[in-house]
């Protein structure tokens, strides 16, 4: 029988540090302390997807294993 996965299994796409960063961002969103924008003047983050994106971005800055952002061309 052929395997169902066509993608090669190269382990985890995201590292443990990345998931911790996303978890932290989600908690801050629930608390209401996660802010939009670079300096946090954009108001509170209400969207779950935006909280995840912020968490991954923070992890990326710290040097965690996170895939590159898709460039908009």
Backbone as a chain_set.jsonl record, in Angstrom:
{"seq": "XXXXXXXXXXXXXXXXXXXXXXXXXXXXXXXXXXXXXXXXXXXXXXXXXXXXXXXXXXXXXXXXXXXXXXXXX", "coords": {"N": [[0.828, -1.194, 0.0], [0.485, 2.239, -0.782], [1.921, 5.092, 0.824], [0.026, 7.573, 2.611], [0.901, 10.154, 2.933], [2.41, 12.622, 1.017], [4.345, 14.459, 1.396], [7.675, 14.706, 2.557], [8.752, 13.43, 5.691], [10.139, 15.482, 7.833], [10.403, 15.88, 10.523], [9.398, 18.167, 13.118], [7.588, 21.091, 12.128], [7.4, 23.489, 13.461], [9.209, 24.649, 16.247], [9.566, 23.797, 19.803], [9.888, 26.09, 21.316], [8.594, 27.955, 19.758], [5.914, 27.187, 20.0], [5.534, 27.711, 22.684], [5.775, 30.454, 22.721], [3.564, 31.215, 21.197], [1.55, 30.233, 22.822], [1.884, 31.876, 25.047], [1.21, 34.347, 23.888], [-1.469, 33.877, 23.311], [-2.527, 33.642, 25.89], [-2.065, 36.237, 26.807], [-3.751, 37.579, 25.08], [-6.261, 36.679, 25.942], [-6.264, 37.765, 28.482], [-6.274, 40.403, 27.824], [-4.096, 41.994, 27.41], [-2.539, 41.89, 25.189], [-1.301, 43.709, 22.575], [-1.77, 45.558, 19.491], [0.428, 46.444, 16.764], [3.763, 47.955, 16.564], [4.636, 49.492, 18.806], [2.553, 49.076, 20.45], [0.355, 50.759, 20.358], [-1.869, 50.356, 18.889], [-4.206, 49.346, 19.909], [-6.235, 46.738, 21.499], [-5.77, 43.224, 20.805], [-8.145, 41.231, 19.284], [-8.651, 39.134, 17.651], [-8.162, 35.652, 17.206], [-6.501, 34.484, 15.297], [-4.772, 36.58, 14.755], [-3.454, 36.796, 17.176], [-2.025, 34.405, 17.192], [-0.357, 34.857, 15.011], [1.18, 36.992, 15.985], [2.463, 35.735, 18.123], [4.037, 33.834, 16.724], [5.64, 35.555, 15.276], [7.072, 36.814, 17.315], [8.474, 34.604, 18.265], [10.012, 34.046, 16.051], [11.692, 36.281, 16.027], [13.17, 35.752, 18.305], [14.641, 33.667, 17.46], [13.672, 31.097, 17.215], [12.611, 27.857, 15.922], [10.863, 28.42, 13.248], [8.916, 28.432, 10.336], [9.586, 30.481, 7.421], [7.915, 33.618, 6.763], [5.263, 33.842, 4.389], [5.93, 35.494, 1.436], [4.331, 38.349, 0.119], [3.662, 38.727, -3.101]], "CA": [[0.0, 0.0, 0.0], [1.242, 3.488, -0.842], [1.691, 5.917, 2.006], [-0.924, 8.655, 2.368], [1.607, 11.432, 2.929], [3.307, 12.835, -0.114], [5.423, 15.294, 1.899], [8.648, 13.944, 3.334], [8.641, 13.737, 7.116], [11.407, 16.026, 8.318], [10.215, 16.275, 11.92], [8.458, 19.249, 13.428], [7.701, 22.331, 11.353], [7.595, 24.54, 14.453], [9.908, 24.172, 17.435], [8.85, 23.905, 21.08], [9.946, 27.498, 21.728], [7.562, 28.659, 18.989], [4.599, 26.896, 20.581], [5.479, 28.415, 23.97], [5.565, 31.866, 22.414], [2.174, 31.342, 20.754], [0.741, 29.997, 24.026], [1.993, 33.102, 25.831], [0.438, 35.38, 23.193], [-2.892, 33.547, 23.475], [-2.889, 33.994, 27.269], [-2.11, 37.699, 26.879], [-4.976, 37.989, 24.366], [-7.401, 36.401, 26.824], [-6.181, 38.738, 29.578], [-6.53, 41.724, 27.267], [-2.868, 42.784, 27.446], [-1.849, 41.766, 23.901], [-1.591, 44.927, 21.811], [-1.394, 45.601, 18.077], [1.426, 47.424, 16.357], [5.117, 47.826, 17.111], [4.756, 50.066, 20.146], [1.367, 48.715, 21.22], [-0.637, 51.839, 20.371], [-2.946, 50.02, 17.956], [-5.369, 48.795, 20.611], [-6.189, 45.324, 21.901], [-5.966, 42.19, 19.793], [-9.339, 40.438, 19.579], [-8.664, 37.985, 16.763], [-7.348, 34.495, 17.577], [-5.486, 34.326, 14.252], [-3.795, 37.643, 14.914], [-2.669, 36.448, 18.36], [-1.109, 33.346, 16.757], [0.632, 35.51, 14.144], [2.063, 37.775, 16.856], [3.276, 34.752, 18.842], [5.027, 33.28, 15.794], [6.554, 36.642, 14.945], [7.958, 36.961, 18.483], [9.34, 33.422, 18.283], [10.942, 34.232, 14.933], [12.677, 37.276, 16.465], [14.031, 35.115, 19.312], [15.474, 32.673, 16.784], [13.087, 29.755, 17.334], [12.374, 27.175, 14.645], [9.575, 28.82, 12.682], [9.055, 28.636, 8.902], [9.565, 31.867, 6.97], [6.627, 34.184, 6.37], [5.028, 33.814, 2.943], [6.048, 36.859, 0.921], [3.202, 38.751, -0.738], [4.215, 39.293, -4.345]], "C": [[0.87, 1.255, 0.0], [0.926, 4.339, 0.382], [0.8, 7.111, 1.643], [-0.22, 10.008, 2.249], [2.535, 11.529, 1.73], [4.51, 13.679, 0.317], [6.387, 14.443, 2.719], [8.567, 14.362, 4.8], [10.01, 14.179, 7.63], [11.252, 16.531, 9.745], [9.207, 17.397, 12.063], [8.682, 20.461, 12.546], [8.006, 23.501, 12.277], [8.267, 23.938, 15.673], [9.069, 24.347, 18.692], [8.804, 25.352, 21.558], [8.87, 28.306, 21.01], [6.186, 28.425, 19.602], [4.44, 27.579, 21.933], [5.164, 29.887, 23.759], [4.116, 32.124, 21.993], [1.237, 31.178, 21.95], [0.708, 31.265, 24.893], [1.152, 34.223, 25.212], [-1.06, 35.142, 23.361], [-3.374, 33.907, 24.88], [-3.013, 35.51, 27.42], [-3.336, 38.243, 26.163], [-6.194, 37.813, 25.267], [-7.453, 37.404, 27.988], [-6.534, 40.141, 29.114], [-5.292, 42.598, 27.259], [-2.065, 42.675, 26.146], [-2.28, 42.929, 23.014], [-1.127, 44.795, 20.369], [-0.289, 46.618, 17.855], [2.745, 47.27, 17.078], [5.222, 48.331, 18.537], [3.516, 49.816, 20.994], [0.309, 49.799, 21.295], [-1.837, 51.539, 19.483], [-4.193, 49.458, 18.613], [-5.206, 47.314, 20.903], [-6.386, 44.399, 20.71], [-7.176, 41.37, 20.199], [-9.353, 39.141, 18.783], [-7.696, 36.896, 17.235], [-6.195, 34.316, 16.592], [-4.392, 35.372, 14.39], [-2.886, 37.364, 16.106], [-1.63, 35.381, 18.0], [0.009, 33.95, 15.909], [1.639, 36.311, 14.958], [3.002, 36.842, 17.613], [4.372, 34.167, 17.972], [6.073, 34.33, 15.425], [7.568, 36.856, 16.076], [8.947, 35.808, 18.553], [10.415, 33.543, 17.204], [12.053, 35.201, 15.322], [13.66, 36.689, 17.471], [14.925, 34.042, 18.698], [14.96, 31.249, 16.904], [12.858, 29.161, 15.946], [10.954, 27.456, 14.173], [9.786, 29.002, 11.177], [8.955, 30.12, 8.536], [8.158, 32.322, 6.618], [6.488, 34.086, 4.863], [5.07, 35.246, 2.437], [4.871, 37.159, -0.002], [3.757, 39.418, -1.975], [3.121, 39.577, -5.352]], "O": [[1.876, 1.317, 0.706], [-0.187, 4.31, 0.908], [0.823, 7.594, 0.51], [-0.693, 10.9, 1.545], [3.337, 10.632, 1.467], [5.566, 13.626, -0.313], [5.968, 13.57, 3.479], [8.336, 15.533, 5.101], [10.911, 13.366, 7.832], [11.899, 17.503, 10.133], [8.296, 17.556, 11.251], [9.82, 20.821, 12.247], [8.775, 24.396, 11.925], [7.927, 22.829, 16.086], [8.002, 24.96, 18.661], [7.809, 25.792, 22.133], [8.3, 29.233, 21.585], [5.385, 29.353, 19.711], [3.335, 27.986, 22.294], [4.396, 30.49, 24.509], [3.517, 33.126, 22.383], [0.248, 31.9, 22.074], [-0.341, 31.667, 25.397], [0.467, 34.958, 25.924], [-1.829, 36.087, 23.532], [-4.483, 34.412, 25.052], [-3.933, 36.008, 28.068], [-3.904, 39.251, 26.582], [-7.052, 38.693, 25.344], [-8.526, 37.828, 28.418], [-7.024, 40.964, 29.888], [-5.401, 43.816, 27.117], [-1.017, 43.307, 26.018], [-3.465, 43.111, 22.738], [-0.217, 44.026, 20.061], [-0.096, 47.533, 18.654], [2.845, 46.553, 18.074], [5.827, 47.678, 19.386], [3.433, 50.286, 22.128], [-0.542, 49.778, 22.185], [-2.726, 52.377, 19.34], [-5.152, 49.124, 17.917], [-4.177, 46.713, 20.595], [-7.07, 44.735, 19.743], [-7.241, 40.866, 21.321], [-9.987, 38.165, 19.185], [-6.559, 37.181, 17.612], [-5.063, 34.036, 16.987], [-3.217, 35.081, 14.167], [-1.691, 37.657, 16.062], [-0.488, 35.448, 18.453], [1.178, 33.599, 16.069], [2.829, 36.306, 14.647], [4.195, 37.119, 17.733], [5.509, 34.017, 18.419], [7.254, 34.015, 15.282], [8.758, 37.053, 15.831], [10.121, 36.009, 18.863], [11.574, 33.188, 17.419], [13.218, 34.979, 14.991], [14.831, 37.066, 17.499], [15.859, 33.564, 19.342], [15.717, 30.296, 16.718], [12.905, 29.863, 14.936], [9.988, 26.837, 14.62], [10.743, 29.663, 10.775], [8.327, 30.907, 9.243], [7.314, 31.517, 6.224], [7.47, 34.228, 4.135], [4.346, 36.11, 2.932], [4.471, 36.318, -0.806], [4.263, 40.538, -1.914], [3.403, 40.054, -6.451]]}, "num_chains": 1, "name": "protein.A"}
